[in-house]
Amino acid sequence: MSIYVGNLSYEVTQEDLSEVFAEYGSVKRIQLPTDRETGRLRGFGFVEMGSEAEEAAAIDALDGAEWMGRDMKVNKAKPREDRGSTNGGRRNNNFSRRY
C-alpha cells in the first residue's frame, strides 16, 4: 500500500519528500507525477514505506501539517479507478454500423 500526499508545492523534489517521511520509517519509493504536456509537477505524490505501522505514523503526524507554505493532505492511497475510454464511457471500436 502507499500513501497519497496532496497539496504539495510545485517546487518539491523526491529528496525533499523522502527527508520528511524518513522521520517516520524507511521510505521505499516516492512517485511525483508530472503533467504530460507541461512536464510540471501536478501538486501531489505517493510515498511507499517499509511497513503499515510506519505509514500510519506518517499519516497521523503529517496530515494537515504545514510544509513549504502549504497544508499537506496525507492519507492512504486509494486504488486507481479504471476510467474506461476517453469518449464519455462509450466504447469506440472503429466499426461502422451495419443495418
QUIBEL-V145694 format. One record per residue. SS is DSSP state (hx for helix, st for strand, lp for the rest). BURIAL is I if it has 24 or more other ideal C-beta (glycine too) atoms within 12 Angstrom, else O. Layout:
SS_BURIAL ; SS_BURIAL
//
This chain:
lp_O ; lp_I ; st_I ; st_I ; st_I ; st_I ; lp_I ; lp_I ; lp_I ; lp_O ; lp_O ; lp_I ; lp_O ; hx_O ; hx_O ; hx_I ; hx_I ; hx_I ; hx_O ; hx_I ; hx_I ; hx_O ; hx_O ; hx_I ; lp_I ; lp_O ; st_I ; st_O ; st_O ; st_I ; st_I ; lp_I ; lp_O ; st_O ; lp_O ; lp_O ; lp_O ; lp_O ; lp_O ; lp_O ; st_I ; lp_O ; lp_O ; st_I ; st_I ; st_I ; st_I ; st_I ; st_I ; lp_O ; lp_O ; hx_O ; hx_O ; hx_I ; hx_I ; hx_O ; hx_O ; hx_I ; hx_I ; hx_O ; hx_O ; hx_I ; lp_I ; lp_O ; lp_O ; st_O ; st_I ; lp_O ; lp_O ; st_O ; st_O ; lp_I ; st_O ; st_I ; st_I ; st_O ; lp_I ; lp_O ; lp_O ; lp_O ; lp_O ; lp_O ; lp_O ; lp_O ; lp_O ; lp_O ; lp_O ; lp_O ; lp_O ; lp_O ; lp_O ; lp_O ; lp_O ; lp_O ; lp_O ; lp_O ; lp_O ; lp_O ; lp_O
//
